[in-house]
Amino acid sequence: MVNTDSGPTESANPVEAAITALTAAARQTRVRGAGTEHEKVEPVDFAEIACHVLTTVAANIGGVEDLLAGRSGSWEADYVRNIVNSTAGAEPGTLLPYRTEPVQIAFDEEEEFEIFGLTDLYSEQVDELEAVTFDENATEEQTNAAYRALTRMAEPVGSGPSRLPRQLPRGSA
């Protein structure tokens, strides 16, 4: 049995959804010579569609070898590898234009802050902004600007170093 639990999909079975989508694509037609005396309707070039789909999936997964990791030495994998390499090229970086999903880069921003010596600087900035946020002598404009800066500092990448005030400053909503 194939594990199909690889994230949110529109179909309970992504293989069935792919078959349905590819079947619909194969049934399409195209017009050649539109507007000329040689105009004719013919089936789409399904081979081109299939090659493009396989190449795009390989690009989205991270590369042809990642795509074929389940059985990279099989005869089927050899055909898919040849299709992808013939479509995009085998050189590094040639798959990038085929990506349809954003590249996701995972990193620990707290660790990066530490590596670059930014942790103390960040903490000092937060302390200064919190002081302004809760300073009774600060103007409403200063308080709101400090709170907005704190909010921006808390959301850069993910769950990194963030210390928001425990309550909203006066005048902010």
Secondary structure, DSSP 8 states (H G I E B T S, - for coil): -----SS--SSSSHHHHHHHHHHHHHT-EEEESTTSTT-EEEE--HHHHHHHHHHHHHHHHTSHHHHTTTSTTSHHHHHHHHHHHHHH-SSTTTTGGG--S-------HHHHHHHTT-HHHHHHHHHHHHHHHT-TTS-HHHHHHHHHHHHHHHSSSSSSS----SS--TT--
